[in-house]
Amino acid sequence: MGAKLHRNPTGQPCLTVNGVAQSQTINPKIFTHVIFASNGCSQPIKIQVCYYKSQHCIPVDVPGYGRKEAVLGILPAMKDFRFEYREHF
């Protein structure tokens, strides 16, 4: 059984969550790991986003029919990263 997800009336997941590494302007070898979350449902959703298999996590509150951007971390020479998230009920 997978993780519990908020769903819309047609059964589709409410959230879309993506991540991107952005190099810094001053030092392009340092990367900011940014998480983008988009909520297609009316209720606000709270999630916890973590580096994959790590205890380094951040809370993100995504408003109903809204988007949220959050910084997961800033690391040197780590362009590629993996993350996981869990929705709170």
N, C-alpha and C positions, 0 to 999 in steps of 0.2 A: 504494500500500500504506500503510495507517495505522500508527499506533504499536502496538508490541507490548504486550499486556495480559495480566495474570494472569486465568485463567478457572477457573470451577468445573467439576465433572464434566459438567454439562449444557451447557457452552459459554458461559454467561453471564459477564460481567465480574465480578470479585470486588469491585472498589472502586466506591463511590459518593462523589463529591466535589462539595461545594457551597460557596458563599461567600456571606457576608452582611456588610453594612456596619452597624456599630452606632455610634450617636452617643454621645458621652461625656456623662456627667451634668453635669459642671461647665461644659463648653462644648459645646453641641449642634452647633456648626459644625465640630467635629473628629470624624473618623470612624475607628474601628478596623475594619480589614478582616480578618475572621475566616474561616478555612477549616475546614470540617467534613469529615472522611473516615471512611467506614464500610467495614469489611472483612467480607464474607460468607463468606470462606474460612478454612481452618485455618492456612495459612502466613502469617507476618508479611510485610508488603509495605512497601518503602521507596519513597517518591516525592519528587520535587523539584517544588515549586509556585512559579510565577513570575507576576508581573504580565504580562499579555499583551504579547508582543513586547518584553520587557524582560530585563535581566540581573539585576534585583532578585529573588532567589529564596531560598526556605527549604527545608531538608530536613524531611520528616515521616515518622516510622516508625509505621505502623498495625499494631497487634497482630492476630493471628489472631482472627476472630470478635469484633473489638473496634472501638472508635471512637477518633478522635483529633481534638482541636481545636487549632488553631495560629493565631497572629497573623501575617498576611502583611505588614502595615504599618499605620501611623497617619498619616493625611493630613488637612489642613484642606480643608473645602468640597468634598470628593470622595466623594459618597454612592455613586455608581455606579462600579464597577470591573470589569475583566475579568481572568481569570487562565487559565493553562494549566498542566498537570502532565504529568510523565513518570514512568512506573514504571521502577524499576531491577531488573535481573535479574542 
